Amino acid sequence: MAKKRVVVSGLGALSSLGIGMEKTWDGLVQGRSGIAPVQRFDASDYPTRFAGECRDYREEDHFPKVEGKKLDLFTQYALVAADEALKDSGLQLDRCDPERIGCVAGSGIGGIHELEEMHSVLLERGPKRISPHFIPKLMVNAMSGQISIKYGLRGTNFVCGSACASAGHAIGMAFRSLQYGEADVILSGGAETAITPLGLAGFCALKALSRRNDNPQGASRPFDAERDGFVMGDGAAIVVLEELEHARRRGAKIYAEVLGFGSTADAFHITAPQEDGVGPARAMALALKDAELAPEQVDYTNAHGPSTPYNDAVETTAIKKVFGDHARRLAVSSTKSMVGHLLGASAALEFAALAMTVRHNVVHPTLNLEHPDPACDLDYVPGSARDVNVRYAISNSLGFGGHNVCLAIGKLA
């Protein structure tokens, strides 16, 4: 049986640049940073005191009080992004078979807000005061479960958890399911809200975060010689993936066609990348093979680009392994330079940005790239956005645990 073709027909997002994909995309293209001092809690004693919080988000603007109490913040973000994505797609659910619509999402940490809150209740007030909503809010699959419940989606439904590659795996799995005719439509993506007292403290303890407290907006600087760690970010992105003929029959707006998916493991170290870049390189090569693309056909790479000393250099090495001489002609940029690292949701937001890049032929810049690093010597689109005819593009996501994902998309032929 021939594989079905899959397209992106709807986008929804919220990030430190604003609520909605339009605000996020506009911020990326304009080269604005959403990074600022932490406002959600007192971070004055932390080595790192800034992050990419969704400061415009107000629970009461989106959920009645009774409903909001049953949802951890990461699930709220996912539901808001899903609602936008469905509206953007124009999909009329009452005209669709609910058994043919699914949701596959990703999160690296899940309901850490509820975990911290209920742990405090346990210590201060005892076990009898724990909320009955504790477990349903905490569990990482609450995100996809709540989306399916809200919209009556009865197709495949699960969550991927592979650290910073989570949403990449989710989109890849959704793509495969659609290719093999298991569904007509799948909502996919991810959500993360790990900027909490414990979450921030944990990443500070790893010494993984930038400490540029005097210049938060200049802290995320992927591929720059003076980078000193990543910046945490919160947010979500949900995309509507749809079988091509199903989308055509209803006259859907199509952003791009999903063409390939590659997934590998380093089998090396739980947090450090292998210096030769062979794991990410294999993921890129597998995605290109799946998409039936030659390396020289690719115009743009949305890099993992977290702004850590090792990862940026290793990813650069991996890109060179796959693309050879063509690597010098690729436009490469990092979304994280403006919104921070959304951990398990990062691949979702970056995939949504990738779809916008293909649709609008605009590559957003890598912010704060001011000091060239000899180990990072590709075209990272510094300074400002660039008009590029992007026919085919890829997005990389590399996670703790040694997980590597690459997704390939292109203009609909």
N, C-alpha and C positions, 0 to 999 in steps of 0.2 A: 504494500500500500504506500502510495506517495505521501510524503509528509505534507501537512498543511502549512500554509504561509501565515505568518503572525505579524500584526502591526500594533503600533501604539496609537490609541485613539482618544486618550484622555489623560490629563496630568493634574495632580493636586499636591500642594506642599505648604509647609510653614517652616520658617527658619529664623535665625537671628536677624535676617534682613527684612522680615515682615511676614504677615499672614497671607498666604496665597502664592501660587506659582508665579503670577505676574510680577508681584513685588520682589520675590526672590530673584527671578531672572533679570529684572531691571537692575537690581542691585549688583548682580554679578557682572552684567555688561558694563555698568558704569564704574566698576572697580571700587565699590564701597565695602567697607569692613563692618561686620555686625558684632565685632568683639568689643567687650566693655567690662568694667569691674562687676563682679558678682553682686547681684541685688537680692537674690532669693533667700540668702542667709548671711550671717556675719562670717566673712572669710578672712578677717584681719589677721588671724594667727596662722594662716596657710602660707607655704612657700610660694604658691601661685594663687593670685586673688582675682583672676579675670576669666571670662569664658564667653561663649556665644549663646547666651540665653535667648529664648523667645519672649522678649520683654513686652511685646504688644499683645500677648495672649492673655485673655481673661476668661476663666471657666464659665462665668455667668453669661457671657456673650454667646455661648454655644450649647450649654447644657442646663436644664432645670436643676435646682439644688438637689432634689432627691436622686436624680439620675447621676449627677456628677459625683455624689458620694460613693457610688458603686463602681467607679472607674478610676484606675490609676492614671496619672498624668500621661504616661506614654500611650495608653489606649485612647485617651481623649484626643491626643495629637493625631493618632492614626485615623480615628473616626472623622475628624475635621478634614484631613487630607483626602480621605476616601469620598466624602461628600462633594468636595470640590472636583475631584477627578471624574466622578459620575456625571455631575452637571456639565463639566467641560466636554465630556464624550457625547452628550446628547442621547445617551442610551435610555430607552424607556423600558424599565424593568417589567412593567405589567404586560409587555408584548414579547417577553423572552421566557424561555423555559428555565425556571430557577434551578433545575437539576443540571443545567449546562453552564452555570455560572459559579465560579469558585473564588477563593481568596487564599493566596500564599504570600506570607509576609515574613519579615525578619527583624530580630532585635538581639542585641548582644547581652543586655542586662535585664531588660523587662521592668517589673514593678518595684524598683528599689525605693521609691517614695513610700509606698505602703509598708515595705519591709522595715524601713527605719522608723516610721511612725509607730507601728505596732510593737516593735521591739522596745521603744520607750514606754509605751503603755504597759507592756508586760512587766518591766522593771519597776515602774512607778506605782502602778495600780493593781497589778496581779493578773493572772490568766483569765479570770472571769470577765474582764473588761475588754478582751480582744474582740474586734468586730467580726461578725459572721461573714462580712464581705472580704476579709483579709486574704484568704487563699484565692478566691475568684479574681481579685484585683491583682494579686502578686504574679500569678502564673503568666509566663511569657505568651502562651497561646490565647490569652484573653483578647489580644489584639485582633486576630483573625476570627475568633469566635464571636466577638461583639459585632464585627462588621457583618458577618453572615447573618446574625440574629436581626440586626437593624434592617437589612435589605432583603432578608429571606433567601439568601444564596445557599443552595443545597448541593453544589458541586464540591470538588476537592477542596479541603480546607486544613491548612496546617501552618506552622511557623518554623523557620530555620534559625538555628543559633550557632553561628560560627564567628563570633566576635565581629571584627570590622568587615568581614565578608558576608555577614548574615543576609542582608537584603540582596546582595548579588546572587547568592545561592537561591534565594526565594524567586527572583525574577527568572533565573535560569531554569528552575524547576517548573515555574508557570509556563514558560516558553515551550519546554518539552511536552508538557501536558496538552497544550494547544496543538502543537505539531502532530501529535499522535491521535488527535480527534477526541480526546477525553472531555473537552469542554469547548464552548464557543467563546466565552469571555472569562478572564480571570483578573481580579484586582490584585496587584502585587506591589511590593515595596517594603517599607519598614518605618519604625519609629523608635526613638530613644530619648530618655530624659534622665541622664545619669549625672547631671550637675546637681548633686546633693552633698550634704556635709560628708557622708561616708564615701560617695563616689569620687569627689574631688580629692579627698584625703588619700584614697587608695592609689590614684594615679600620681599624686605627689610623692607617695612613698616609693613608687616605681622609678621615680626620677625621670619620668617620660615627658613631663610638661615643660613648656617654656616658662621662664621666670621673669619675663620683661614686664614687671608690674608698673614700671614708669611709662610704658608705651604699649598698652594692650592691642591697639589696632595695628601695630607693627610687629606683633609677636609671631603670628603665623606667617612664615616666610619660606615656603617650600623651595628647595633647590638653591637657596642662598647660602653663601659660605658662612654666614654668621647665624644660621638657624640653631636653636638650642632646645627644641622639643615641640610637641604639638600643642594645640589649644583645644580644650573640650568644647563641644557644641551640642545643643539640643535641637530637636526638630523631627520632621517626618516628611515622607513623600510617598504617595500612592499613584501608580500608573494603571491605566486600563489597557490590558493586552487583549487583543481580539483576533480571531481567525479572519483572514483577509476577506473571504467571500461574505461572511456574516457582516463585516463592516461595510462592504460595498453595497449590499442589498439595502441597507438602511441609510446610505448616503453619508456615512460618517466622515468627519474630519480626520485625516491621517497625518500624524507627525513624522513617522518613519517606519521602516520595516525592521523587525528584529531578525537577525540573520545567523548569529552564532553564539555559542556558550562554551567556555572552557573552564575546567575546575581541577586544581591539583593541590598537593600538599608538599611542604618542604621536608617533612620528617627530620627536622633538625633541632629546633629549640622552641620552647613554649612562647617566648616573647621576641626573640631576636631573629632577623632574617638571615638566610644563608648568603654569604657575600658574593657568590658567583651568580646569583640571580636566576638559577636554573628553574626553580619552581614557578615564579611569575612568568618566565619566558615560555615554559611549557603551556601554561594556561592561555597565554596570548596565541601561541601557535595552534593550540587546539580550537580556540574560538575562530581563528581565521580558516582553519581546515573545515570546520563545521559550516562556516559561512561561504565556503568555496571562493575565498578571496586570496589573491596574491598580496604579499606585504606592500608592494608598491601601489596598490589601489587605495590604501588607507590614507586619509588626509589629516586626521586629527585623533589624538589620544587624550581622553580625560584621565589624568594620572591619579593614582592613589595619593601621591604627593602629600604626606602628612606633616612635613617640616621637621622630621627627625634626622639626625646626622646619618644614620645607617640606611634607613628605608629609602630616602630619596636617591642616594647613590646606588643602592642595589637595584631599584626600579629602573634607573637610567641604564645600568649595565644590562638588565633584562631586555629593555626596549632595543638596545643595540644588537643583542643576540638575535632577536627575531627579525628586525627590519634591516639590518646591515647598513649599507650606504644610504638607504632611503630614510633611516632614522634622522638624518640631518635635514631632510625636507619635511618632516612631520611637524605640525603644530602640536604642542603639548602644553596643557595648563592644569592647574590644581584649583578646584572649587573650594577646598579646605582653606585656602589662603584668605578667604573672605567670611566664611560661615563657621570655621573651625571644623573639628572632627566629630561627626555625629555617630561615631562608633558603629553599632549594628545598622543604623539607618543611613550611613554615609553613602553606600552604594546606590540606594534608592534615589537620593537627592541628586547624585552625580549622574545617574542614568536619565533622570528627568531633564537635567541640564543638557545632557548629550542629545536627547531628542529635540530640544529647542535649538541646539546648535545646527543639527541637520536640517531642520525646518527653515531656519532663518539665515543660515550661512554666516553666522557670527560666532567667533570663538572668544569666550571671555578670557580676560588676562589672568596671569598669576601675580597676585599682589605682593608687594614688598621684596621683589627680587631685585636687589640693588648691588650685590657684591658677587660676581660670578665665582662659582666653585669649579675648579678644574675637574672634579669628579662628576660634575653635573653640567654637561656641555652641549645640551640639545637646545632647540628653540622652544622655550617655555612661555612665549608670548608675554614678556614683561611689559609693565606700564599701562597699556590700554587695550581694549578689545580690538579685534581684527576681522575684517571681512574676508572670508575664505569660502570658496565653493566646496563645501564638505559633502562629498558623495558617499563616503564610507567612514565610519569612526568606531573607536573602541573605548571602553571604560575599564580600568583596572581597580580591583579591591583586594587588599592584602591584610589578613587578620592574624591576631595572636593565635597561637596554635599551629602556625605555618600554613594557614588556608589561603589559597590564591584563586581569584575568580576574574574572568574577562568576559565581557559582553560586547558583541559586535552588532552594529545597526547600519542602516543606509537609507538613502532615498528610495521611495517606492518606484520600482521600474514598471 
